[in-house]
Amino acid sequence: MNQTEHGAWLLAEAVRQLDFDGLPVASGPQELHTATRLVHSYALAQAIGHPASHDMLDRGLSYIVKNYPMQAGS
């Protein structure tokens, strides 16, 4: 696989993995580590122009702020 084919494959995989309905997990709050990794993934998706990434990024950041508030002095 050459560099161009690899780049196309990576982009196709990123789009495939980001194609879901965005509904919250029903089992309860996500662990902070999981939530931050998901937000990071959508930040990367936004950087490559994925159409739904901005809304998902906003939702993810809002989720983290709501469920993991910073403590004074943190």
Wavefront OBJ file of the C-alpha trace (Angstrom):
o trace
v 0.000 0.000 0.000
v 1.530 3.339 -0.969
v 1.275 6.561 1.025
v -1.683 7.894 -0.997
v -3.644 4.657 -0.617
v -2.848 4.543 3.091
v -4.015 8.129 3.583
v -7.268 7.388 1.754
v -7.793 4.269 3.863
v -7.169 6.198 7.105
v -9.683 8.860 6.115
v -12.297 6.256 5.122
v -11.812 4.457 8.449
v -12.136 7.712 10.398
v -15.394 8.559 8.629
v -16.718 5.014 9.104
v -15.969 5.040 12.820
v -17.552 8.455 13.321
v -20.786 7.468 11.562
v -23.228 6.832 14.385
v -26.325 8.466 15.878
v -24.535 10.159 18.780
v -26.968 8.997 21.434
v -25.623 8.803 24.978
v -24.700 5.437 26.437
v -27.659 4.277 28.536
v -25.547 2.493 31.170
v -24.642 5.697 32.996
v -21.918 8.309 32.808
v -18.858 7.633 30.706
v -15.563 7.417 32.529
v -13.620 10.655 32.167
v -10.837 8.911 30.251
v -13.329 7.540 27.719
v -15.135 10.862 27.338
v -11.913 12.793 26.738
v -10.730 10.278 24.134
v -14.035 10.608 22.289
v -13.831 14.405 22.377
v -10.258 14.225 21.091
v -11.407 11.987 18.222
v -14.065 14.487 17.220
v -11.568 17.336 17.440
v -9.417 15.438 14.948
v -12.485 14.805 12.797
v -13.255 18.516 12.811
v -9.694 19.203 11.682
v -10.251 17.038 8.592
v -13.672 18.539 7.909
v -16.053 15.762 9.010
v -19.547 17.290 8.697
v -21.006 16.188 12.065
v -17.886 16.663 14.148
v -18.552 20.214 15.360
v -21.876 19.328 16.987
v -20.447 16.155 18.528
v -17.426 18.066 19.816
v -19.696 20.637 21.473
v -21.837 17.898 22.992
v -18.802 16.033 24.281
v -17.251 19.099 25.867
v -20.590 20.022 27.455
v -20.873 16.469 28.816
v -17.426 16.651 30.413
v -18.078 20.057 31.997
v -21.457 18.900 33.347
v -20.349 15.510 34.672
v -16.798 16.324 35.777
v -16.786 19.842 37.213
v -13.403 21.179 38.263
v -12.832 21.678 41.941
v -11.493 24.942 43.320
v -7.724 24.893 43.182
v -7.610 22.176 40.495
l 1 2 3 4 5 6 7 8 9 10 11 12 13 14 15 16 17 18 19 20 21 22 23 24 25 26 27 28 29 30 31 32 33 34 35 36 37 38 39 40 41 42 43 44 45 46 47 48 49 50 51 52 53 54 55 56 57 58 59 60 61 62 63 64 65 66 67 68 69 70 71 72 73 74
